[in-house]
Amino acid sequence: MERVDEDIHKVSELLCNCCGRSIKRDNDIMKEDVFTGVKEWGYFSNRDMEVHKFNICEKCYEEIIGSFKVPVHVFNKTEVL
Ligand SMILES: [Zn+2]
């Protein structure tokens, strides 16, 4: 029984998919922000019907967007509302 509980805990642990680091949490409240990517691949892809989801920590996110040839579009939340 203990073993099962341990496995469930591991599944609920939030890891950065890029570096594998555990995202800091305190009683299930995230202490750092992460990028969550969700993609439902469609008919014109080789992954039709697949849904992909991943989390990337801020450090890895900065490295990834830093490698972009075209920078990400950055705007403030107030401009969206
Ligand atoms: Zn990371």
PDB file of the backbone (N, CA, C, O) and the ligand in Angstrom, with CONECT records:
HET     ZN  A 101       1
ATOM      1  N   MET A   1       0.837  -1.213   0.000  1.00  0.00           N
ATOM      2  CA  MET A   1       0.000   0.000   0.000  1.00  0.00           C
ATOM      3  C   MET A   1       0.867   1.257   0.000  1.00  0.00           C
ATOM      4  O   MET A   1       0.612   2.204  -0.743  1.00  0.00           O
ATOM      5  N   GLU A   2       1.893   1.246   0.845  1.00  0.00           N
ATOM      6  CA  GLU A   2       2.780   2.404   0.905  1.00  0.00           C
ATOM      7  C   GLU A   2       3.432   2.685  -0.455  1.00  0.00           C
ATOM      8  O   GLU A   2       3.598   3.830  -0.876  1.00  0.00           O
ATOM      9  N   ARG A   3       3.781   1.610  -1.098  1.00  0.00           N
ATOM     10  CA  ARG A   3       4.434   1.712  -2.401  1.00  0.00           C
ATOM     11  C   ARG A   3       3.529   2.416  -3.404  1.00  0.00           C
ATOM     12  O   ARG A   3       3.987   3.251  -4.184  1.00  0.00           O
ATOM     13  N   VAL A   4       2.241   2.074  -3.382  1.00  0.00           N
ATOM     14  CA  VAL A   4       1.263   2.674  -4.295  1.00  0.00           C
ATOM     15  C   VAL A   4       1.153   4.174  -4.017  1.00  0.00           C
ATOM     16  O   VAL A   4       1.165   4.991  -4.937  1.00  0.00           O
ATOM     17  N   ASP A   5       1.045   4.519  -2.736  1.00  0.00           N
ATOM     18  CA  ASP A   5       0.946   5.932  -2.367  1.00  0.00           C
ATOM     19  C   ASP A   5       2.150   6.718  -2.881  1.00  0.00           C
ATOM     20  O   ASP A   5       2.021   7.845  -3.359  1.00  0.00           O
ATOM     21  N   GLU A   6       3.297   6.107  -2.774  1.00  0.00           N
ATOM     22  CA  GLU A   6       4.530   6.740  -3.232  1.00  0.00           C
ATOM     23  C   GLU A   6       4.468   6.999  -4.742  1.00  0.00           C
ATOM     24  O   GLU A   6       4.863   8.065  -5.215  1.00  0.00           O
ATOM     25  N   ASP A   7       3.971   6.017  -5.483  1.00  0.00           N
ATOM     26  CA  ASP A   7       3.877   6.150  -6.938  1.00  0.00           C
ATOM     27  C   ASP A   7       2.904   7.265  -7.325  1.00  0.00           C
ATOM     28  O   ASP A   7       3.165   8.038  -8.246  1.00  0.00           O
ATOM     29  N   ILE A   8       1.792   7.336  -6.617  1.00  0.00           N
ATOM     30  CA  ILE A   8       0.798   8.378  -6.904  1.00  0.00           C
ATOM     31  C   ILE A   8       1.421   9.750  -6.665  1.00  0.00           C
ATOM     32  O   ILE A   8       1.206  10.691  -7.429  1.00  0.00           O
ATOM     33  N   HIS A   9       2.195   9.840  -5.588  1.00  0.00           N
ATOM     34  CA  HIS A   9       2.852  11.118  -5.296  1.00  0.00           C
ATOM     35  C   HIS A   9       3.813  11.499  -6.422  1.00  0.00           C
ATOM     36  O   HIS A   9       3.892  12.661  -6.820  1.00  0.00           O
ATOM     37  N   LYS A  10       4.532  10.512  -6.922  1.00  0.00           N
ATOM     38  CA  LYS A  10       5.499  10.781  -7.988  1.00  0.00           C
ATOM     39  C   LYS A  10       4.808  11.278  -9.251  1.00  0.00           C
ATOM     40  O   LYS A  10       5.318  12.158  -9.945  1.00  0.00           O
ATOM     41  N   VAL A  11       3.633  10.701  -9.543  1.00  0.00           N
ATOM     42  CA  VAL A  11       2.897  11.097 -10.734  1.00  0.00           C
ATOM     43  C   VAL A  11       2.427  12.541 -10.605  1.00  0.00           C
ATOM     44  O   VAL A  11       2.436  13.288 -11.583  1.00  0.00           O
ATOM     45  N   SER A  12       2.019  12.934  -9.405  1.00  0.00           N
ATOM     46  CA  SER A  12       1.495  14.286  -9.221  1.00  0.00           C
ATOM     47  C   SER A  12       2.620  15.321  -9.103  1.00  0.00           C
ATOM     48  O   SER A  12       2.362  16.524  -9.141  1.00  0.00           O
ATOM     49  N   GLU A  13       3.856  14.858  -8.963  1.00  0.00           N
ATOM     50  CA  GLU A  13       4.982  15.788  -8.882  1.00  0.00           C
ATOM     51  C   GLU A  13       5.149  16.493 -10.220  1.00  0.00           C
ATOM     52  O   GLU A  13       5.112  15.863 -11.277  1.00  0.00           O
ATOM     53  N   LEU A  14       5.332  17.794 -10.162  1.00  0.00           N
ATOM     54  CA  LEU A  14       5.473  18.562 -11.394  1.00  0.00           C
ATOM     55  C   LEU A  14       6.950  18.715 -11.735  1.00  0.00           C
ATOM     56  O   LEU A  14       7.729  19.284 -10.970  1.00  0.00           O
ATOM     57  N   LEU A  15       7.313  18.194 -12.899  1.00  0.00           N
ATOM     58  CA  LEU A  15       8.705  18.260 -13.335  1.00  0.00           C
ATOM     59  C   LEU A  15       8.820  19.105 -14.585  1.00  0.00           C
ATOM     60  O   LEU A  15       7.911  19.130 -15.415  1.00  0.00           O
ATOM     61  N   CYS A  16       9.940  19.796 -14.719  1.00  0.00           N
ATOM     62  CA  CYS A  16      10.231  20.477 -15.980  1.00  0.00           C
ATOM     63  C   CYS A  16      10.569  19.401 -16.998  1.00  0.00           C
ATOM     64  O   CYS A  16      11.477  18.599 -16.780  1.00  0.00           O
ATOM     65  N   ASN A  17       9.840  19.378 -18.113  1.00  0.00           N
ATOM     66  CA  ASN A  17      10.085  18.362 -19.125  1.00  0.00           C
ATOM     67  C   ASN A  17      11.433  18.535 -19.803  1.00  0.00           C
ATOM     68  O   ASN A  17      11.967  17.598 -20.396  1.00  0.00           O
ATOM     69  N   CYS A  18      11.977  19.746 -19.710  1.00  0.00           N
ATOM     70  CA  CYS A  18      13.232  20.021 -20.404  1.00  0.00           C
ATOM     71  C   CYS A  18      14.435  19.573 -19.577  1.00  0.00           C
ATOM     72  O   CYS A  18      15.278  18.827 -20.076  1.00  0.00           O
ATOM     73  N   CYS A  19      14.530  20.016 -18.317  1.00  0.00           N
ATOM     74  CA  CYS A  19      15.701  19.696 -17.500  1.00  0.00           C
ATOM     75  C   CYS A  19      15.409  18.636 -16.438  1.00  0.00           C
ATOM     76  O   CYS A  19      16.331  18.127 -15.802  1.00  0.00           O
ATOM     77  N   GLY A  20      14.136  18.303 -16.243  1.00  0.00           N
ATOM     78  CA  GLY A  20      13.775  17.267 -15.295  1.00  0.00           C
ATOM     79  C   GLY A  20      13.728  17.719 -13.846  1.00  0.00           C
ATOM     80  O   GLY A  20      13.502  16.914 -12.942  1.00  0.00           O
ATOM     81  N   ARG A  21      13.942  19.000 -13.631  1.00  0.00           N
ATOM     82  CA  ARG A  21      13.935  19.541 -12.280  1.00  0.00           C
ATOM     83  C   ARG A  21      12.511  19.579 -11.714  1.00  0.00           C
ATOM     84  O   ARG A  21      11.551  19.854 -12.434  1.00  0.00           O
ATOM     85  N   SER A  22      12.396  19.300 -10.422  1.00  0.00           N
ATOM     86  CA  SER A  22      11.102  19.351  -9.758  1.00  0.00           C
ATOM     87  C   SER A  22      10.721  20.808  -9.514  1.00  0.00           C
ATOM     88  O   SER A  22      11.530  21.595  -9.021  1.00  0.00           O
ATOM     89  N   ILE A  23       9.499  21.156  -9.859  1.00  0.00           N
ATOM     90  CA  ILE A  23       9.035  22.527  -9.666  1.00  0.00           C
ATOM     91  C   ILE A  23       8.720  22.717  -8.183  1.00  0.00           C
ATOM     92  O   ILE A  23       8.023  21.907  -7.573  1.00  0.00           O
ATOM     93  N   LYS A  24       9.244  23.796  -7.619  1.00  0.00           N
ATOM     94  CA  LYS A  24       9.082  24.054  -6.187  1.00  0.00           C
ATOM     95  C   LYS A  24       7.612  24.230  -5.824  1.00  0.00           C
ATOM     96  O   LYS A  24       6.893  25.046  -6.400  1.00  0.00           O
ATOM     97  N   ARG A  25       7.197  23.426  -4.841  1.00  0.00           N
ATOM     98  CA  ARG A  25       5.813  23.542  -4.397  1.00  0.00           C
ATOM     99  C   ARG A  25       5.764  23.466  -2.878  1.00  0.00           C
ATOM    100  O   ARG A  25       6.590  22.810  -2.243  1.00  0.00           O
ATOM    101  N   ASP A  26       4.795  24.140  -2.322  1.00  0.00           N
ATOM    102  CA  ASP A  26       4.574  24.108  -0.885  1.00  0.00           C
ATOM    103  C   ASP A  26       3.104  23.778  -0.667  1.00  0.00           C
ATOM    104  O   ASP A  26       2.235  24.602  -0.951  1.00  0.00           O
ATOM    105  N   ASN A  27       2.823  22.593  -0.170  1.00  0.00           N
ATOM    106  CA  ASN A  27       1.441  22.125   0.007  1.00  0.00           C
ATOM    107  C   ASN A  27       0.620  22.286  -1.277  1.00  0.00           C
ATOM    108  O   ASN A  27      -0.483  22.833  -1.264  1.00  0.00           O
ATOM    109  N   ASP A  28       1.184  21.797  -2.382  1.00  0.00           N
ATOM    110  CA  ASP A  28       0.521  21.788  -3.686  1.00  0.00           C
ATOM    111  C   ASP A  28       0.352  23.167  -4.314  1.00  0.00           C
ATOM    112  O   ASP A  28      -0.261  23.288  -5.375  1.00  0.00           O
ATOM    113  N   ILE A  29       0.894  24.224  -3.666  1.00  0.00           N
ATOM    114  CA  ILE A  29       0.850  25.543  -4.295  1.00  0.00           C
ATOM    115  C   ILE A  29       2.203  25.782  -4.961  1.00  0.00           C
ATOM    116  O   ILE A  29       3.244  25.708  -4.307  1.00  0.00           O
ATOM    117  N   MET A  30       2.186  26.061  -6.235  1.00  0.00           N
ATOM    118  CA  MET A  30       3.430  26.256  -6.973  1.00  0.00           C
ATOM    119  C   MET A  30       4.136  27.503  -6.489  1.00  0.00           C
ATOM    120  O   MET A  30       3.534  28.570  -6.371  1.00  0.00           O
ATOM    121  N   LYS A  31       5.434  27.355  -6.206  1.00  0.00           N
ATOM    122  CA  LYS A  31       6.223  28.487  -5.724  1.00  0.00           C
ATOM    123  C   LYS A  31       7.023  29.130  -6.852  1.00  0.00           C
ATOM    124  O   LYS A  31       7.746  30.104  -6.644  1.00  0.00           O
ATOM    125  N   GLU A  32       6.883  28.580  -8.022  1.00  0.00           N
ATOM    126  CA  GLU A  32       7.502  29.209  -9.185  1.00  0.00           C
ATOM    127  C   GLU A  32       6.600  28.948 -10.381  1.00  0.00           C
ATOM    128  O   GLU A  32       5.860  27.965 -10.414  1.00  0.00           O
ATOM    129  N   ASP A  33       6.668  29.824 -11.344  1.00  0.00           N
ATOM    130  CA  ASP A  33       5.784  29.714 -12.489  1.00  0.00           C
ATOM    131  C   ASP A  33       6.433  28.865 -13.577  1.00  0.00           C
ATOM    132  O   ASP A  33       7.658  28.816 -13.686  1.00  0.00           O
ATOM    133  N   VAL A  34       5.621  28.207 -14.369  1.00  0.00           N
ATOM    134  CA  VAL A  34       6.126  27.362 -15.449  1.00  0.00           C
ATOM    135  C   VAL A  34       5.360  27.663 -16.734  1.00  0.00           C
ATOM    136  O   VAL A  34       4.244  28.181 -16.705  1.00  0.00           O
ATOM    137  N   PHE A  35       5.978  27.330 -17.844  1.00  0.00           N
ATOM    138  CA  PHE A  35       5.287  27.403 -19.126  1.00  0.00           C
ATOM    139  C   PHE A  35       4.643  26.049 -19.361  1.00  0.00           C
ATOM    140  O   PHE A  35       5.317  25.021 -19.297  1.00  0.00           O
ATOM    141  N   THR A  36       3.330  26.039 -19.636  1.00  0.00           N
ATOM    142  CA  THR A  36       2.638  24.790 -19.949  1.00  0.00           C
ATOM    143  C   THR A  36       2.220  24.824 -21.410  1.00  0.00           C
ATOM    144  O   THR A  36       1.481  25.707 -21.844  1.00  0.00           O
ATOM    145  N   GLY A  37       2.702  23.857 -22.146  1.00  0.00           N
ATOM    146  CA  GLY A  37       2.349  23.748 -23.554  1.00  0.00           C
ATOM    147  C   GLY A  37       1.386  22.588 -23.756  1.00  0.00           C
ATOM    148  O   GLY A  37       1.628  21.478 -23.281  1.00  0.00           O
ATOM    149  N   VAL A  38       0.291  22.853 -24.465  1.00  0.00           N
ATOM    150  CA  VAL A  38      -0.676  21.797 -24.794  1.00  0.00           C
ATOM    151  C   VAL A  38      -0.944  21.884 -26.286  1.00  0.00           C
ATOM    152  O   VAL A  38      -1.237  22.955 -26.817  1.00  0.00           O
ATOM    153  N   LYS A  39      -0.839  20.754 -26.950  1.00  0.00           N
ATOM    154  CA  LYS A  39      -1.083  20.742 -28.387  1.00  0.00           C
ATOM    155  C   LYS A  39      -1.891  19.508 -28.785  1.00  0.00           C
ATOM    156  O   LYS A  39      -1.502  18.372 -28.513  1.00  0.00           O
ATOM    157  N   GLU A  40      -3.021  19.764 -29.435  1.00  0.00           N
ATOM    158  CA  GLU A  40      -3.797  18.672 -30.020  1.00  0.00           C
ATOM    159  C   GLU A  40      -3.421  18.611 -31.485  1.00  0.00           C
ATOM    160  O   GLU A  40      -3.816  19.470 -32.273  1.00  0.00           O
ATOM    161  N   TRP A  41      -2.656  17.593 -31.847  1.00  0.00           N
ATOM    162  CA  TRP A  41      -2.202  17.478 -33.221  1.00  0.00           C
ATOM    163  C   TRP A  41      -3.355  17.067 -34.126  1.00  0.00           C
ATOM    164  O   TRP A  41      -4.187  16.235 -33.763  1.00  0.00           O
ATOM    165  N   GLY A  42      -3.385  17.652 -35.280  1.00  0.00           N
ATOM    166  CA  GLY A  42      -4.509  17.442 -36.188  1.00  0.00           C
ATOM    167  C   GLY A  42      -4.173  16.611 -37.407  1.00  0.00           C
ATOM    168  O   GLY A  42      -3.094  16.033 -37.535  1.00  0.00           O
ATOM    169  N   TYR A  43      -5.134  16.580 -38.279  1.00  0.00           N
ATOM    170  CA  TYR A  43      -5.102  15.703 -39.457  1.00  0.00           C
ATOM    171  C   TYR A  43      -3.884  15.939 -40.339  1.00  0.00           C
ATOM    172  O   TYR A  43      -3.341  14.988 -40.902  1.00  0.00           O
ATOM    173  N   PHE A  44      -3.446  17.181 -40.469  1.00  0.00           N
ATOM    174  CA  PHE A  44      -2.336  17.473 -41.384  1.00  0.00           C
ATOM    175  C   PHE A  44      -0.972  17.353 -40.710  1.00  0.00           C
ATOM    176  O   PHE A  44       0.003  17.950 -41.166  1.00  0.00           O
ATOM    177  N   SER A  45      -0.903  16.593 -39.640  1.00  0.00           N
ATOM    178  CA  SER A  45       0.364  16.312 -38.982  1.00  0.00           C
ATOM    179  C   SER A  45       0.584  14.802 -38.975  1.00  0.00           C
ATOM    180  O   SER A  45      -0.306  14.024 -39.319  1.00  0.00           O
ATOM    181  N   ASN A  46       1.774  14.415 -38.581  1.00  0.00           N
ATOM    182  CA  ASN A  46       2.058  12.982 -38.439  1.00  0.00           C
ATOM    183  C   ASN A  46       1.613  12.458 -37.074  1.00  0.00           C
ATOM    184  O   ASN A  46       1.809  11.285 -36.754  1.00  0.00           O
ATOM    185  N   ARG A  47       1.011  13.340 -36.275  1.00  0.00           N
ATOM    186  CA  ARG A  47       0.589  12.940 -34.925  1.00  0.00           C
ATOM    187  C   ARG A  47      -0.908  13.142 -34.744  1.00  0.00           C
ATOM    188  O   ARG A  47      -1.384  13.449 -33.651  1.00  0.00           O
ATOM    189  N   ASP A  48      -1.628  12.966 -35.823  1.00  0.00           N
ATOM    190  CA  ASP A  48      -3.080  13.150 -35.778  1.00  0.00           C
ATOM    191  C   ASP A  48      -3.687  12.389 -34.601  1.00  0.00           C
ATOM    192  O   ASP A  48      -3.372  11.219 -34.381  1.00  0.00           O
ATOM    193  N   MET A  49      -4.551  13.055 -33.854  1.00  0.00           N
ATOM    194  CA  MET A  49      -5.281  12.498 -32.696  1.00  0.00           C
ATOM    195  C   MET A  49      -4.444  12.455 -31.417  1.00  0.00           C
ATOM    196  O   MET A  49      -4.958  12.078 -30.363  1.00  0.00           O
ATOM    197  N   GLU A  50      -3.169  12.832 -31.490  1.00  0.00           N
ATOM    198  CA  GLU A  50      -2.350  12.832 -30.275  1.00  0.00           C
ATOM    199  C   GLU A  50      -2.474  14.185 -29.582  1.00  0.00           C
ATOM    200  O   GLU A  50      -2.538  15.227 -30.235  1.00  0.00           O
ATOM    201  N   VAL A  51      -2.505  14.154 -28.265  1.00  0.00           N
ATOM    202  CA  VAL A  51      -2.494  15.393 -27.480  1.00  0.00           C
ATOM    203  C   VAL A  51      -1.203  15.405 -26.673  1.00  0.00           C
ATOM    204  O   VAL A  51      -0.927  14.467 -25.926  1.00  0.00           O
ATOM    205  N   HIS A  52      -0.431  16.438 -26.818  1.00  0.00           N
ATOM    206  CA  HIS A  52       0.837  16.561 -26.097  1.00  0.00           C
ATOM    207  C   HIS A  52       0.726  17.660 -25.058  1.00  0.00           C
ATOM    208  O   HIS A  52       0.148  18.717 -25.313  1.00  0.00           O
ATOM    209  N   LYS A  53       1.283  17.402 -23.892  1.00  0.00           N
ATOM    210  CA  LYS A  53       1.302  18.417 -22.833  1.00  0.00           C
ATOM    211  C   LYS A  53       2.646  18.359 -22.138  1.00  0.00           C
ATOM    212  O   LYS A  53       3.153  17.275 -21.849  1.00  0.00           O
ATOM    213  N   PHE A  54       3.224  19.510 -21.870  1.00  0.00           N
ATOM    214  CA  PHE A  54       4.501  19.544 -21.156  1.00  0.00           C
ATOM    215  C   PHE A  54       4.631  20.839 -20.374  1.00  0.00           C
ATOM    216  O   PHE A  54       3.971  21.840 -20.654  1.00  0.00           O
ATOM    217  N   ASN A  55       5.512  20.778 -19.380  1.00  0.00           N
ATOM    218  CA  ASN A  55       5.804  21.956 -18.559  1.00  0.00           C
ATOM    219  C   ASN A  55       7.282  22.288 -18.677  1.00  0.00           C
ATOM    220  O   ASN A  55       8.133  21.399 -18.680  1.00  0.00           O
ATOM    221  N   ILE A  56       7.571  23.554 -18.774  1.00  0.00           N
ATOM    222  CA  ILE A  56       8.960  24.008 -18.896  1.00  0.00           C
ATOM    223  C   ILE A  56       9.206  25.061 -17.821  1.00  0.00           C
ATOM    224  O   ILE A  56       8.446  26.022 -17.704  1.00  0.00           O
ATOM    225  N   CYS A  57      10.267  24.881 -17.038  1.00  0.00           N
ATOM    226  CA  CYS A  57      10.575  25.862 -15.985  1.00  0.00           C
ATOM    227  C   CYS A  57      11.050  27.170 -16.637  1.00  0.00           C
ATOM    228  O   CYS A  57      11.403  27.201 -17.816  1.00  0.00           O
ATOM    229  N   GLU A  58      11.048  28.235 -15.846  1.00  0.00           N
ATOM    230  CA  GLU A  58      11.350  29.560 -16.399  1.00  0.00           C
ATOM    231  C   GLU A  58      12.762  29.626 -16.983  1.00  0.00           C
ATOM    232  O   GLU A  58      12.984  30.256 -18.017  1.00  0.00           O
ATOM    233  N   LYS A  59      13.721  28.966 -16.307  1.00  0.00           N
ATOM    234  CA  LYS A  59      15.103  28.980 -16.779  1.00  0.00           C
ATOM    235  C   LYS A  59      15.203  28.339 -18.169  1.00  0.00           C
ATOM    236  O   LYS A  59      15.824  28.898 -19.074  1.00  0.00           O
ATOM    237  N   CYS A  60      14.591  27.171 -18.329  1.00  0.00           N
ATOM    238  CA  CYS A  60      14.619  26.482 -19.627  1.00  0.00           C
ATOM    239  C   CYS A  60      13.842  27.279 -20.667  1.00  0.00           C
ATOM    240  O   CYS A  60      14.232  27.340 -21.833  1.00  0.00           O
ATOM    241  N   TYR A  61      12.744  27.887 -20.239  1.00  0.00           N
ATOM    242  CA  TYR A  61      11.933  28.690 -21.145  1.00  0.00           C
ATOM    243  C   TYR A  61      12.766  29.827 -21.739  1.00  0.00           C
ATOM    244  O   TYR A  61      12.723  30.089 -22.941  1.00  0.00           O
ATOM    245  N   GLU A  62      13.534  30.503 -20.858  1.00  0.00           N
ATOM    246  CA  GLU A  62      14.375  31.608 -21.316  1.00  0.00           C
ATOM    247  C   GLU A  62      15.410  31.117 -22.331  1.00  0.00           C
ATOM    248  O   GLU A  62      15.692  31.797 -23.318  1.00  0.00           O
ATOM    249  N   GLU A  63      15.966  29.946 -22.082  1.00  0.00           N
ATOM    250  CA  GLU A  63      16.958  29.387 -23.007  1.00  0.00           C
ATOM    251  C   GLU A  63      16.318  29.053 -24.351  1.00  0.00           C
ATOM    252  O   GLU A  63      16.902  29.296 -25.407  1.00  0.00           O
ATOM    253  N   ILE A  64      15.110  28.492 -24.296  1.00  0.00           N
ATOM    254  CA  ILE A  64      14.429  28.080 -25.528  1.00  0.00           C
ATOM    255  C   ILE A  64      14.049  29.300 -26.365  1.00  0.00           C
ATOM    256  O   ILE A  64      14.326  29.352 -27.563  1.00  0.00           O
ATOM    257  N   ILE A  65      13.405  30.292 -25.715  1.00  0.00           N
ATOM    258  CA  ILE A  65      12.989  31.454 -26.508  1.00  0.00           C
ATOM    259  C   ILE A  65      14.202  32.272 -26.947  1.00  0.00           C
ATOM    260  O   ILE A  65      14.146  32.993 -27.944  1.00  0.00           O
ATOM    261  N   GLY A  66      15.307  32.155 -26.189  1.00  0.00           N
ATOM    262  CA  GLY A  66      16.536  32.833 -26.580  1.00  0.00           C
ATOM    263  C   GLY A  66      17.129  32.280 -27.864  1.00  0.00           C
ATOM    264  O   GLY A  66      17.919  32.948 -28.530  1.00  0.00           O
ATOM    265  N   SER A  67      16.744  31.052 -28.209  1.00  0.00           N
ATOM    266  CA  SER A  67      17.261  30.422 -29.425  1.00  0.00           C
ATOM    267  C   SER A  67      16.363  30.697 -30.633  1.00  0.00           C
ATOM    268  O   SER A  67      16.703  30.332 -31.759  1.00  0.00           O
ATOM    269  N   PHE A  68      15.215  31.341 -30.396  1.00  0.00           N
ATOM    270  CA  PHE A  68      14.292  31.639 -31.502  1.00  0.00           C
ATOM    271  C   PHE A  68      14.909  32.658 -32.459  1.00  0.00           C
ATOM    272  O   PHE A  68      15.565  33.604 -32.023  1.00  0.00           O
ATOM    273  N   LYS A  69      14.703  32.469 -33.741  1.00  0.00           N
ATOM    274  CA  LYS A  69      15.136  33.459 -34.734  1.00  0.00           C
ATOM    275  C   LYS A  69      14.207  34.663 -34.713  1.00  0.00           C
ATOM    276  O   LYS A  69      14.642  35.796 -34.924  1.00  0.00           O
ATOM    277  N   VAL A  70      12.938  34.418 -34.459  1.00  0.00           N
ATOM    278  CA  VAL A  70      11.959  35.493 -34.325  1.00  0.00           C
ATOM    279  C   VAL A  70      11.533  35.513 -32.864  1.00  0.00           C
ATOM    280  O   VAL A  70      11.025  34.515 -32.353  1.00  0.00           O
ATOM    281  N   PRO A  71      11.736  36.644 -32.183  1.00  0.00           N
ATOM    282  CA  PRO A  71      11.398  36.680 -30.748  1.00  0.00           C
ATOM    283  C   PRO A  71       9.910  36.499 -30.484  1.00  0.00           C
ATOM    284  O   PRO A  71       9.072  36.768 -31.344  1.00  0.00           O
ATOM    285  N   VAL A  72       9.601  36.040 -29.281  1.00  0.00           N
ATOM    286  CA  VAL A  72       8.195  35.864 -28.909  1.00  0.00           C
ATOM    287  C   VAL A  72       7.523  37.226 -28.821  1.00  0.00           C
ATOM    288  O   VAL A  72       8.170  38.238 -28.551  1.00  0.00           O
ATOM    289  N   HIS A  73       6.241  37.234 -29.047  1.00  0.00           N
ATOM    290  CA  HIS A  73       5.453  38.460 -28.919  1.00  0.00           C
ATOM    291  C   HIS A  73       5.198  38.683 -27.432  1.00  0.00           C
ATOM    292  O   HIS A  73       4.555  37.860 -26.780  1.00  0.00           O
ATOM    293  N   VAL A  74       5.694  39.781 -26.902  1.00  0.00           N
ATOM    294  CA  VAL A  74       5.538  40.083 -25.480  1.00  0.00           C
ATOM    295  C   VAL A  74       4.639  41.295 -25.324  1.00  0.00           C
ATOM    296  O   VAL A  74       4.880  42.337 -25.934  1.00  0.00           O
ATOM    297  N   PHE A  75       3.611  41.162 -24.513  1.00  0.00           N
ATOM    298  CA  PHE A  75       2.758  42.307 -24.206  1.00  0.00           C
ATOM    299  C   PHE A  75       2.241  42.146 -22.793  1.00  0.00           C
ATOM    300  O   PHE A  75       2.268  41.051 -22.231  1.00  0.00           O
ATOM    301  N   ASN A  76       1.772  43.236 -22.223  1.00  0.00           N
ATOM    302  CA  ASN A  76       1.281  43.227 -20.849  1.00  0.00           C
ATOM    303  C   ASN A  76      -0.174  42.791 -20.796  1.00  0.00           C
ATOM    304  O   ASN A  76      -0.960  43.044 -21.709  1.00  0.00           O
ATOM    305  N   LYS A  77      -0.505  42.131 -19.700  1.00  0.00           N
ATOM    306  CA  LYS A  77      -1.857  41.617 -19.507  1.00  0.00           C
ATOM    307  C   LYS A  77      -2.928  42.688 -19.672  1.00  0.00           C
ATOM    308  O   LYS A  77      -4.010  42.421 -20.195  1.00  0.00           O
ATOM    309  N   THR A  78      -2.618  43.907 -19.220  1.00  0.00           N
ATOM    310  CA  THR A  78      -3.606  44.973 -19.266  1.00  0.00           C
ATOM    311  C   THR A  78      -4.001  45.316 -20.708  1.00  0.00           C
ATOM    312  O   THR A  78      -5.099  45.814 -20.960  1.00  0.00           O
ATOM    313  N   GLU A  79      -3.089  45.042 -21.647  1.00  0.00           N
ATOM    314  CA  GLU A  79      -3.404  45.342 -23.046  1.00  0.00           C
ATOM    315  C   GLU A  79      -4.391  44.348 -23.630  1.00  0.00           C
ATOM    316  O   GLU A  79      -5.091  44.646 -24.598  1.00  0.00           O
ATOM    317  N   VAL A  80      -4.441  43.151 -23.025  1.00  0.00           N
ATOM    318  CA  VAL A  80      -5.349  42.117 -23.524  1.00  0.00           C
ATOM    319  C   VAL A  80      -6.771  42.382 -23.051  1.00  0.00           C
ATOM    320  O   VAL A  80      -7.739  42.126 -23.768  1.00  0.00           O
ATOM    321  N   LEU A  81      -6.879  42.900 -21.827  1.00  0.00           N
ATOM    322  CA  LEU A  81      -8.222  43.074 -21.233  1.00  0.00           C
ATOM    323  C   LEU A  81      -9.004  44.220 -21.839  1.00  0.00           C
ATOM    324  O   LEU A  81     -10.139  44.475 -21.435  1.00  0.00           O
TER     325      LEU A  81
HETATM  326 ZN    ZN A 101      13.844  23.257 -16.734  1.00  0.00          ZN2+
END
